[in-house]
Structure formats: structure tokens, C-alpha cells
Amino acid sequence: MGDPKNDSWIFALAILLCSSFVYNSMSTINHQALEQLHYVTELTELIRAKSSPTPDGADDSSEFVSFFPDFIWVVRDFTLELKLNGHPITEDEYLENALKLIPGRNPKVQMSNLPRECIQHYFPKRKCFVFDRPTTDKDLLARIEKVKTHQLDPKFLEQMKMFCSYIFTHARTKTLTGGITITGKRLSTLVVTYVDTIKSGAVPCLENAVTALAELENSAAVQKAADHYSEQMAQRVSFPTDSLQELLDLHAACEKEATAIFMERSFKDDNQVFLKKLVKIIKDKKDEFLQQNEEASVKYCQAKLEQLSVPLLEGISAGTFSVPGGHKLYMETKEKIEQDYFQVPKKGVKANEVLQSFLQSQAPIEKSILQADKALTDQEKAMAEERARKEAAEKEQELMNQKMQEQQQEAEAQKRSLEENMCQLREKLERDRENYIREQNMMLEHKLKVQKDMLNDGFLKKAEEMNAEIAHLKNMISATQMDNSPWIARAIDRAGTEITAILSAPAKLIGNIVSAFGSLFKKK
């Protein structure tokens, strides 16, 4: 003998996991059929919507309507005519009539009404299908699983076709509170979460399950977004870029796409924990790309300068400039290197810094050649030294101006990054708010309908018992609508402050990547 409790758990799991719940029974929907559906009356003991108890200690079954599936009752071997008081009725009308409460205060009547009330309260969308017997041939019924389609009753086949058509057309994608769509992977996670909870002796809780699911899904969303950023940057960037701005623009485009991917896949990211993780990862990756860009520029410029400076270095080694008039010849050779270097395309962001390093490495040699040049007077030598100092200072200033410009560009890029993240976050929070209001309105609409039906059927007291629940829902909807967006603004401000701190953190650099090359230009 199996444990009857297992059937209740299986029923509860089916309710939690499906978007369309198909319950089938035999012959008619009568008192006995409803008694056999006693599992529905146990759901308040088998499912919790919230992890924390309600303030008044009552169950949270009023939330069930927001995530319970469509309820489809299939009656096999239907034995009645679809008529009520002599008038034809539809299958759905037959079901709704069977679910009407029975008047009376007798305990047996109250027990009989309990599954009816639960179905009415928990399942806002209900549907009914009735099936005749597949065949009247008893021999065929005895081996029904082997019977060919053409041997079945045509009316049964038509009923089966209508049922399948409805399921394929109207069965919704499973969603949870907040509009969270359940994919195959997410469904498997929910199954494991719920079953593990039951095995531990606890009651499955939707809120806890969603929190656990969010942890896994949001981590995966961060990884997916970060991978997209890395892949797109690798495809679009050609090192070295002509300017820092070119690289920053590519970064902004790829970051925007990555953030959109995260926003689409993430949910219930309380306090934007996972968004901040993504921002940090992308910032670190951006810093790596910036460094790669600088290193590529230095390497390329270094190679070009080595080629261009061969005549100069060979002349120094051969003593070509250690003669009267040698300083002029040295300066002409050096200026030729600079002119040719300026003509080299795509040198990248470190072009001026590498050139400056080269010129600084030549300064002592240039001074030595100047002092040894007997064709120049002391005054001419002094003037040449002053000119060299002035030119060096001007080049140093140009380099500083370039660095200041790049710092400004990076600051503007950081500002754009923050604005883009906050823009997408605001849009997501507003969608979440709209989903919440939509769900609450759906719940309110359903409860008002249930209350109206009870009033029409003469159950005044039961209708009045719903007033507090309906008033609470109306207040929640009104408060959310009147609040408009202050809570979103608060979330944006908090996230903005924390993300700004992440974006402003200094990059992890490995030291000056240019200074190491200066010694290579010095005379061996």
C-alpha cells in the first residue's frame, strides 16, 4: 500500500509546475466526483505563496490565483445529455453549474461545498470537455490500447480533436508571479527545489523557489552578458585603434548590448546585486582592452621607430656626427625620422608617448654632439640648447594635453555607461511594476467575479467574507498606482551611487608600458 499523502504531493507538484492542469474523471461531475477531488482542499497545507507568514497568521491562499494554472476538467465516458432544465448547455456551463455551492448549513453540505469553493477561488480560468466512450464494442474496449483509429467512434474522435486543438492553441507558457517565464531549464530547477523541500519535510514555497531560481538564472545571465561583451569586442576591435575615443565607442556599444541581454534574462535581482557584478566584470574587461590597445600601439610604434632610426643610430656608432658641422647633420637626420614617423598610419594611442620617449633617449647624445661641434660658437651652442629645451617642453606639454583629453574622454565614457545602465534598469523596474499591477488587477477582477456569483446564488455571508480581502487588494493597487515611481527613483539612486563607485575604481595596471622601451633607443 502506498502512502496516500504521496498522491496529495503529486497533485500539489502538478499545480505548481504546469500552466494547464487537466483533471479527468468518469461519467459525470457529481458529488462523488467532487469528493474524489479532495486534494484541492488540502492545497493550503501543501503550498505556500510567501516565505513569511501573514500578519494575522492566516494562510496565503488568496495569492494562489496569481500563479495557479488553467483548470481543465475532462469527463470520460460521459453518460448524460448536456441539458439544464430542459435547455441545451455547453460543456463549460455544465462544469460551472456543477461547481455552484449547495445551499444549507448541514456539515455534510459544507464539506461538499469545500472543493467547489476551492476550485472557484484558486482557478480563475476553467474549461470542460466531455468524451463519449471510444467505442461501444466491449471486445474493442478490452484491448483499447491496440485499437486502430478508424475503429473508434467518430463522435469520440471529433471530441478528442477539439480537446487537442484547445490544448495546442490555448495552453500558455508557464509563468510565475512577476511575469517570470519558465523555460525547460528553469522547470527542471523548480522540480528539484520543490521535491527537495518535500523530502525535507517542509512545505513548498513559491517565493523561496523563485529566489533560488533567480540566484541560478541571474548568475547565468551575468555570464551570458559578459561573454557577449568579450566576444563582440574581440570581433569589432582592431588593435591598435586610431584613438582612445574609437575604442570607448566600441565599448559603449558592446556594453549596451550586454546589459540588454542581462536585463532580458534576469529577474528578482533585489538591490541589483547581479547587475553590479556585471558592471564590475565589464569594467575590468574594458580596462584589459584599453591596456591591450596601449600595448599594441607601443609595440607597433616601437617597431616603426626602430626601422626609421637605423641611419641615425648607425651614424652615431660610426662617428658620422662627431665632426665639425655634425650637429646640423644630426638634427636633419633626427627631423627626417620624426617626419617619416608622422606619416606612418594607425600608430594608435601611444604614438606621441613612444616618440617622446625616443626623443628623450636621444637628448644626452644630441647634447654631446652639440658640445663637440667645433663649427659652432659658444653662443650658437647656447642658442641650440635653449631651442632644444623649448621644443622638449612643448612636446611634454602636448603629451600632457593628450593625457588630459583622454582622461576627459574616459570620464565621459564612464558617465555614458552609468546613464545607459540606469536607463535600462529604470525600464526593467517599470515593466516589473506594470506586471505587478496587472497581476493584482487580474486577482481583483477574479475575486469580484467570485463574490458576484456568490451574491447571485444567495450566499450573502460568504460574499461578505470576501470584502476584507477585496478591500486589501484595492488598497495595494491604489497605493502602487499613486506611488507612481518614487520607489523606482529610490532604487535608481541607490544603484547609481553604487555603480558609480564601481566605475570610478582605478584600473589594475601593470606599470608604465612605455618607459621600458626608452632604454632600447639609447646608444649601446
MONORPE-V575243 format. One record per residue. N is the residue number from 1. RES is the residue in three letters. OMEGA is omega in whole degrees, -180 to 180 (999 if undefined). BURIAL is + if it has 9 or more other ideal C-beta (glycine too) atoms within 8 Angstrom, else -. D_LAST is the distance of its C-alpha to the last C-alpha in Angstrom with 1 decimal. Layout:
N;RES;OMEGA;BURIAL;D_LAST
N;RES;OMEGA;BURIAL;D_LAST
This chain:
1;MET;178;-;94.1
2;GLY;178;-;91.0
3;ASP;180;-;90.2
4;PRO;-180;-;91.6
5;LYS;-180;-;88.8
6;ASN;178;-;86.4
7;ASP;179;+;88.1
8;SER;180;+;87.6
9;TRP;178;+;83.9
10;ILE;177;-;83.6
11;PHE;-179;+;85.4
12;ALA;179;+;83.1
13;LEU;179;+;80.0
14;ALA;179;+;81.3
15;ILE;-177;+;81.9
16;LEU;-170;+;78.4
17;LEU;-173;+;76.6
18;CYS;174;+;78.4
19;SER;175;+;78.9
20;SER;-178;+;82.3
21;PHE;-179;+;84.6
22;VAL;178;-;87.4
23;TYR;-179;+;90.3
24;ASN;179;-;93.1
25;SER;-175;+;96.7
26;MET;165;-;99.9
27;SER;-176;+;103.0
28;THR;170;-;103.0
29;ILE;-179;+;101.3
30;ASN;-178;-;103.9
31;HIS;-179;-;104.3
32;GLN;180;-;103.4
33;ALA;180;+;100.2
34;LEU;177;+;99.1
35;GLU;180;+;99.8
36;GLN;178;-;97.6
37;LEU;-178;+;94.8
38;HIS;-179;-;94.9
39;TYR;-176;+;91.2
40;VAL;180;+;90.6
41;THR;-178;-;92.5
42;GLU;-173;+;90.1
43;LEU;179;+;86.9
44;THR;178;-;86.8
45;GLU;-174;-;86.5
46;LEU;-177;+;84.0
47;ILE;172;+;81.6
48;ARG;178;+;80.0
49;ALA;-176;+;78.3
50;LYS;179;+;76.7
51;SER;-180;-;75.1
52;SER;179;-;76.8
53;PRO;177;-;80.6
54;THR;-178;-;82.4
55;PRO;-178;-;83.6
56;ASP;178;-;87.2
57;GLY;-179;-;86.5
58;ALA;178;-;87.7
59;ASP;-177;-;86.1
60;ASP;-178;+;83.6
61;SER;178;+;85.4
62;SER;179;+;85.6
63;GLU;-174;+;81.9
64;PHE;-175;+;82.7
65;VAL;-177;+;83.6
66;SER;-178;+;80.1
67;PHE;178;+;78.6
68;PHE;-177;+;81.6
69;PRO;169;+;81.9
70;ASP;-177;+;84.5
71;PHE;-178;+;87.7
72;ILE;180;+;89.4
73;TRP;178;+;92.7
74;VAL;179;+;93.7
75;VAL;-180;+;97.4
76;ARG;179;+;98.1
77;ASP;-176;+;101.6
78;PHE;-172;+;102.7
79;THR;-176;-;106.5
80;LEU;170;-;107.5
81;GLU;178;-;107.9
82;LEU;180;+;105.5
83;LYS;176;+;108.2
84;LEU;-177;-;108.9
85;ASN;177;-;112.4
86;GLY;-179;-;113.3
87;HIS;179;-;110.4
88;PRO;176;-;107.4
89;ILE;177;+;104.1
90;THR;177;-;100.5
91;GLU;180;+;98.7
92;ASP;178;+;96.6
93;GLU;177;+;99.9
94;TYR;179;+;101.3
95;LEU;-177;+;98.4
96;GLU;178;+;98.5
97;ASN;179;+;102.3
98;ALA;-178;+;101.8
99;LEU;179;+;99.3
100;LYS;-179;-;101.7
101;LEU;179;+;102.7
102;ILE;179;-;106.2
103;PRO;176;-;108.4
104;GLY;-179;-;109.8
105;ARG;178;-;108.9
106;ASN;-180;-;109.9
107;PRO;179;-;107.1
108;LYS;178;-;107.1
109;VAL;179;+;106.7
110;GLN;178;+;103.8
111;MET;180;-;102.1
112;SER;-179;+;102.7
113;ASN;-174;+;101.1
114;LEU;178;+;98.0
115;PRO;178;+;96.1
116;ARG;180;+;97.3
117;GLU;-178;+;95.9
118;CYS;180;+;92.5
119;ILE;180;+;92.1
120;GLN;-176;+;93.0
121;HIS;-170;+;90.7
122;TYR;-172;+;87.6
123;PHE;-177;+;87.5
124;PRO;-179;-;87.7
125;LYS;-177;-;87.6
126;ARG;-177;+;90.2
127;LYS;-180;+;91.4
128;CYS;173;+;94.1
129;PHE;175;+;94.8
130;VAL;-180;+;98.0
131;PHE;168;+;98.3
132;ASP;175;+;101.5
133;ARG;-180;+;101.8
134;PRO;179;+;99.7
135;THR;177;+;102.9
136;THR;-179;-;106.5
137;ASP;-177;-;106.7
138;LYS;179;-;106.7
139;ASP;178;-;105.6
140;LEU;179;+;102.5
141;LEU;-179;+;101.8
142;ALA;178;-;101.9
143;ARG;-172;-;99.0
144;ILE;-177;+;97.4
145;GLU;-179;-;93.8
146;LYS;-177;-;94.7
147;VAL;178;+;96.7
148;LYS;-177;-;95.5
149;THR;-176;-;94.8
150;HIS;179;-;97.7
151;GLN;-179;-;100.1
152;LEU;-179;+;99.3
153;ASP;-180;+;101.5
154;PRO;-180;-;100.4
155;LYS;177;-;100.8
156;PHE;179;+;98.5
157;LEU;179;+;95.9
158;GLU;178;-;96.1
159;GLN;179;+;95.7
160;MET;179;+;92.7
161;LYS;180;-;91.1
162;MET;179;+;91.6
163;PHE;-180;+;90.1
164;CYS;179;-;87.0
165;SER;179;-;86.5
166;TYR;-179;+;86.7
167;ILE;-178;+;84.1
168;PHE;-176;-;81.7
169;THR;-170;-;82.2
170;HIS;179;-;82.5
171;ALA;-176;-;80.5
172;ARG;169;-;77.7
173;THR;180;-;74.2
174;LYS;176;+;74.3
175;THR;177;+;73.1
176;LEU;178;+;73.1
177;THR;-177;+;73.7
178;GLY;179;+;71.2
179;GLY;-179;+;71.1
180;ILE;-180;+;68.8
181;THR;-179;-;68.9
182;ILE;175;+;69.2
183;THR;178;-;67.2
184;GLY;-180;-;67.7
185;LYS;180;-;64.9
186;ARG;179;+;66.2
187;LEU;180;+;69.7
188;SER;177;-;68.5
189;THR;179;+;66.9
190;LEU;180;+;70.2
191;VAL;-179;+;72.3
192;VAL;-179;-;70.3
193;THR;-178;+;70.4
194;TYR;-178;+;74.1
195;VAL;178;+;75.0
196;ASP;179;-;73.0
197;THR;179;+;74.7
198;ILE;-180;+;78.1
199;LYS;-179;-;77.4
200;SER;-180;-;76.4
201;GLY;180;-;79.8
202;ALA;180;-;78.7
203;VAL;178;-;79.6
204;PRO;-179;+;77.1
205;CYS;-178;+;75.8
206;LEU;-177;+;74.5
207;GLU;178;+;72.4
208;ASN;179;+;70.7
209;ALA;179;+;70.2
210;VAL;179;+;68.6
211;THR;178;+;66.3
212;ALA;178;+;65.2
213;LEU;-179;+;64.8
214;ALA;179;+;62.7
215;GLU;-179;-;60.3
216;LEU;-175;+;59.6
217;GLU;-180;+;59.7
218;ASN;174;+;57.6
219;SER;178;+;54.9
220;ALA;179;+;55.0
221;ALA;177;+;55.0
222;VAL;-179;+;51.8
223;GLN;-180;-;50.1
224;LYS;-179;+;51.4
225;ALA;180;+;50.2
226;ALA;178;+;46.8
227;ASP;179;-;46.4
228;HIS;179;+;47.5
229;TYR;-178;+;44.9
230;SER;-178;+;42.1
231;GLU;-178;-;43.4
232;GLN;178;+;43.9
233;MET;180;+;40.6
234;ALA;-180;-;38.8
235;GLN;-171;-;41.0
236;ARG;-175;-;40.6
237;VAL;173;+;37.0
238;SER;-177;-;34.4
239;PHE;-10;+;30.9
240;PRO;177;+;29.4
241;THR;-179;+;32.4
242;ASP;-178;-;32.3
243;SER;175;-;33.3
244;LEU;-178;+;34.1
245;GLN;179;-;37.8
246;GLU;-180;+;37.9
247;LEU;180;+;36.9
248;LEU;178;+;39.3
249;ASP;176;-;42.1
250;LEU;177;+;41.7
251;HIS;-178;+;41.7
252;ALA;-180;+;44.9
253;ALA;-179;+;46.6
254;CYS;178;+;45.8
255;GLU;179;+;46.7
256;LYS;179;+;50.0
257;GLU;-179;+;50.9
258;ALA;179;+;49.9
259;THR;179;+;52.0
260;ALA;178;+;54.9
261;ILE;179;+;54.8
262;PHE;-178;+;54.9
263;MET;-179;+;57.8
264;GLU;-173;-;59.7
265;ARG;-175;+;59.5
266;SER;174;+;59.7
267;PHE;180;-;62.8
268;LYS;178;+;64.1
269;ASP;-176;+;60.6
270;ASP;-179;-;62.1
271;ASN;176;-;59.9
272;GLN;-180;+;57.4
273;VAL;-175;+;55.7
274;PHE;175;+;54.4
275;LEU;180;+;53.4
276;LYS;176;+;51.2
277;LYS;180;+;49.6
278;LEU;179;+;48.9
279;VAL;-180;+;47.4
280;LYS;-180;+;45.1
281;ILE;-179;+;44.0
282;ILE;178;+;43.4
283;LYS;179;+;41.4
284;ASP;179;+;39.1
285;LYS;178;+;38.7
286;LYS;178;+;38.1
287;ASP;178;+;35.3
288;GLU;178;-;33.8
289;PHE;177;+;34.0
290;LEU;-179;+;32.5
291;GLN;177;+;29.5
292;GLN;-180;+;29.2
293;ASN;179;+;29.4
294;GLU;-179;+;26.6
295;GLU;179;+;24.3
296;ALA;179;+;25.3
297;SER;180;+;24.5
298;VAL;-178;+;21.0
299;LYS;-179;-;20.3
300;TYR;-179;+;21.8
301;CYS;178;+;20.2
302;GLN;-180;+;16.7
303;ALA;-179;-;17.4
304;LYS;-180;+;18.9
305;LEU;178;+;16.2
306;GLU;179;+;13.6
307;GLN;-175;-;16.2
308;LEU;-174;+;17.1
309;SER;-180;+;13.7
310;VAL;-180;-;12.9
311;PRO;-179;-;14.7
312;LEU;-177;+;13.0
313;LEU;178;+;9.4
314;GLU;179;+;10.9
315;GLY;178;+;12.9
316;ILE;-179;+;10.2
317;SER;-177;-;8.7
318;ALA;-179;-;12.4
319;GLY;-178;-;13.6
320;THR;-175;+;16.0
321;PHE;-179;+;16.3
322;SER;179;-;16.6
323;VAL;175;-;20.3
324;PRO;-176;-;23.5
325;GLY;-178;-;23.6
326;GLY;-179;+;19.9
327;HIS;179;+;19.9
328;LYS;180;+;22.6
329;LEU;179;+;20.8
330;TYR;-178;+;17.6
331;MET;179;+;20.0
332;GLU;180;-;21.8
333;THR;-180;+;18.8
334;LYS;179;+;17.8
335;GLU;177;-;21.5
336;LYS;178;-;21.8
337;ILE;-179;+;19.2
338;GLU;-180;+;21.3
339;GLN;180;-;24.5
340;ASP;-180;+;23.6
341;TYR;179;+;22.4
342;PHE;-179;-;25.7
343;GLN;-179;-;27.5
344;VAL;-179;+;26.1
345;PRO;172;-;29.0
346;LYS;179;-;29.3
347;LYS;177;+;26.0
348;GLY;-169;+;27.9
349;VAL;-177;+;28.2
350;LYS;-177;+;24.5
351;ALA;-177;+;23.7
352;ASN;-178;+;23.7
353;GLU;178;+;21.9
354;VAL;178;+;18.9
355;LEU;180;+;18.9
356;GLN;178;+;19.3
357;SER;178;+;16.4
358;PHE;-179;+;14.2
359;LEU;178;+;15.9
360;GLN;179;+;15.5
361;SER;-179;+;11.7
362;GLN;-175;+;12.1
363;ALA;180;+;14.9
364;PRO;-180;-;13.3
365;ILE;180;+;11.7
366;GLU;180;+;15.1
367;LYS;179;+;17.0
368;SER;179;-;15.3
369;ILE;179;+;16.2
370;LEU;-177;+;19.6
371;GLN;-178;-;20.4
372;ALA;-176;-;19.6
373;ASP;-177;+;21.7
374;LYS;180;-;25.0
375;ALA;-177;-;26.8
376;LEU;176;+;27.1
377;THR;178;-;29.6
378;ASP;180;-;29.0
379;GLN;179;-;31.0
380;GLU;178;-;29.0
381;LYS;179;+;25.8
382;ALA;179;-;27.5
383;MET;180;-;28.8
384;ALA;178;+;25.4
385;GLU;-180;+;24.0
386;GLU;178;-;27.0
387;ARG;180;-;26.7
388;ALA;178;+;23.1
389;ARG;-179;-;24.4
390;LYS;180;-;27.3
391;GLU;179;-;25.5
392;ALA;179;+;23.1
393;ALA;179;-;26.4
394;GLU;179;-;28.1
395;LYS;178;+;25.4
396;GLU;179;+;25.5
397;GLN;177;-;29.3
398;GLU;180;+;29.2
399;LEU;178;+;27.2
400;MET;178;-;29.7
401;ASN;179;-;32.6
402;GLN;-180;+;31.3
403;LYS;178;-;31.1
404;MET;178;-;34.6
405;GLN;180;-;35.9
406;GLU;176;+;34.6
407;GLN;177;-;36.1
408;GLN;178;-;39.4
409;GLN;179;+;39.2
410;GLU;178;+;38.8
411;ALA;178;-;41.7
412;GLU;178;-;43.9
413;ALA;178;+;43.0
414;GLN;179;+;44.0
415;LYS;179;-;47.3
416;ARG;179;+;48.0
417;SER;179;+;47.4
418;LEU;-179;+;49.9
419;GLU;-180;-;52.4
420;GLU;178;+;52.3
421;ASN;-179;+;52.8
422;MET;178;+;55.6
423;CYS;-179;-;57.2
424;GLN;178;+;57.4
425;LEU;179;+;58.5
426;ARG;180;+;61.3
427;GLU;-180;+;62.5
428;LYS;180;+;62.6
429;LEU;178;+;64.5
430;GLU;176;+;66.9
431;ARG;179;+;67.6
432;ASP;180;+;68.2
433;ARG;179;+;70.6
434;GLU;178;-;72.4
435;ASN;-180;+;72.7
436;TYR;180;+;74.1
437;ILE;179;+;76.7
438;ARG;179;-;77.6
439;GLU;180;+;78.2
440;GLN;178;+;80.2
441;ASN;178;+;82.3
442;MET;178;+;82.9
443;MET;-180;+;84.1
444;LEU;180;+;86.3
445;GLU;-180;-;87.8
446;HIS;-178;+;88.6
447;LYS;176;+;90.2
448;LEU;178;+;92.3
449;LYS;178;+;93.5
450;VAL;180;+;94.5
451;GLN;180;+;96.2
452;LYS;179;-;98.1
453;ASP;179;+;99.2
454;MET;178;+;100.5
455;LEU;-180;+;102.5
456;ASN;-179;-;103.9
457;ASP;175;-;105.0
458;GLY;-180;-;106.6
459;PHE;-175;+;104.2
460;LEU;-177;-;104.1
461;LYS;179;-;103.0
462;LYS;178;+;100.1
463;ALA;179;+;99.0
464;GLU;179;-;99.2
465;GLU;180;-;97.1
466;MET;-175;+;94.2
467;ASN;-178;-;94.3
468;ALA;-180;-;92.0
469;GLU;180;+;89.4
470;ILE;179;+;89.6
471;ALA;179;-;89.4
472;HIS;179;-;86.3
473;LEU;180;+;84.6
474;LYS;180;+;85.6
475;ASN;-180;-;84.2
476;MET;179;+;80.9
477;ILE;-180;+;80.6
478;SER;-179;-;81.7
479;ALA;-180;-;79.3
480;THR;-179;+;76.4
481;GLN;-180;-;77.4
482;MET;178;-;78.0
483;ASP;178;-;74.7
484;ASN;-178;-;73.2
485;SER;180;-;69.5
486;PRO;-179;-;68.9
487;TRP;176;-;67.9
488;ILE;179;+;65.4
489;ALA;179;-;64.1
490;ARG;179;-;63.8
491;ALA;179;+;61.9
492;ILE;-180;+;59.6
493;ASP;-179;-;58.9
494;ARG;-180;+;58.2
495;ALA;-180;+;56.0
496;GLY;179;+;54.2
497;THR;-177;-;53.4
498;GLU;179;+;52.1
499;ILE;176;+;50.0
500;THR;179;+;48.5
501;ALA;179;-;47.3
502;ILE;-177;+;45.7
503;LEU;-177;+;44.0
504;SER;-179;-;42.8
505;ALA;-178;-;41.1
506;PRO;180;-;37.3
507;ALA;178;-;35.2
508;LYS;-178;-;33.6
509;LEU;-177;-;29.9
510;ILE;179;-;27.0
511;GLY;-179;-;24.8
512;ASN;-176;-;22.6
513;ILE;180;+;21.2
514;VAL;-172;+;19.0
515;SER;-178;-;17.2
516;ALA;-177;-;15.4
517;PHE;-175;+;13.6
518;GLY;-177;+;12.3
519;SER;-178;-;9.2
520;LEU;-179;-;8.4
521;PHE;-177;+;8.5
522;LYS;-180;-;6.2
523;LYS;179;-;3.8
524;LYS;999;-;0.0
